[in-house]
């Protein structure tokens, strides 16, 4: 151990791992490392039970890994701008290190903690870790952050990627007594009613390995088919940092080398494109933190969103009478997860068919998703609502019947989550909103009738956006 009066404090946040952790490795170069995690009530109030439960399991797993190294994870609970400086004072810390986060609330929190530490004469080091290319490092020729993904992607793909970081040496850690991780009850959070994935590093590595062994080579062809086990299911692992993005990218390099043909290589590249989307939205949010609550794209007039509580409730409960929409919403309730293609469908349905403000959908996803990531979810919702950067045009409105037939032709995904339609013919399921009421009653009497007419709502939604644009 180094001969210093106190250790270097490393503050874990959305980086709940020891390997490929840039900030942790930086902290180990300064002095013995005191690892800390702080449960922040201001952030917890925005997190639903599925996300909190996954996070707590990940924190306990991280604590176990530190104990295997002869130390512990100091778990704090309270305002970070009070708790982190107090811990620094308690352990006579001279330096605090953490990995940057990019949302507005995270930036405000970090600035408050940094101000408090500097007031106490404690050095602060902030490290880039969560993305391969830090927000602001990929810009247009005019020096501006990109707002169009296709141009951003070209530069992102061409940029050299950093190698994954090794773990700090086992003797790099400060000896620390045991610290308890609170349970859900301690935080006033109910047990989740969703079946959530295992929140451990080993489980995350297993998910990564299984994806890279086979599914990644068919990713381009089947990533939009919700009944196929083709997506990576790594979103929560990247969100909470059970996996480092550099080690995920290195995995794609190995897969690229093992690909049998050009089609397989294109599939691997398509998965990398999704990693780039994640970083594109992180950059958008970093430079536009107000996008969490405000439309990124401005219109001449306010958008006349409808206030329809009964329709919003039907959407949340998966009882709209549009099978692909309802299957997605029920998957969300049951698993704390929804397939990405279906996320786009249900978001289009809420904002265009029901004409309800995208912020209502964003809040529901934030409460129910295990993998909720502010940048990704805000970006996705504003894309669907035609209010975001590089968003779909306002007149591009998904037809939920066509989407269901195209991406779930045998209704396998729909039947998985809608028990009332288990015995229904696939054609009947896809045509459900257009069937006569008597036919719907015969086929599946327990499944609801459609709450709106898609064709009629499509025209109304287009008119709503035209008025907002000042075209009417």
Secondary structure as UniProt FT lines:
FT   STRAND          8..12
FT   TURN            19..20
FT   HELIX           22..30
FT   STRAND          33..39
FT   HELIX           41..44
FT   TURN            45..46
FT   HELIX           49..67
FT   TURN            68..70
FT   STRAND          74..77
FT   HELIX           80..90
FT   TURN            91..92
FT   STRAND          95..99
FT   HELIX           104..119
FT   TURN            120..121
FT   STRAND          123..127
FT   TURN            135..136
FT   TURN            141..142
FT   HELIX           149..158
FT   HELIX           170..172
FT   HELIX           185..187
FT   HELIX           201..213
FT   HELIX           215..218
FT   HELIX           219..222
FT   TURN            223..224
FT   TURN            226..227
FT   HELIX           235..239
FT   TURN            240..241
FT   HELIX           245..258
FT   HELIX           262..287
FT   HELIX           289..292
FT   HELIX           309..317
FT   HELIX           323..335
FT   HELIX           340..348
FT   HELIX           349..353
FT   HELIX           358..368
FT   TURN            370..371
FT   HELIX           374..384
FT   TURN            385..386
FT   TURN            389..390
FT   TURN            394..395
FT   HELIX           400..407
FT   TURN            409..410
FT   HELIX           412..417
FT   HELIX           419..421
FT   TURN            422..423
FT   HELIX           426..430
FT   HELIX           432..434
FT   HELIX           437..443
FT   TURN            445..446
FT   HELIX           454..469
//
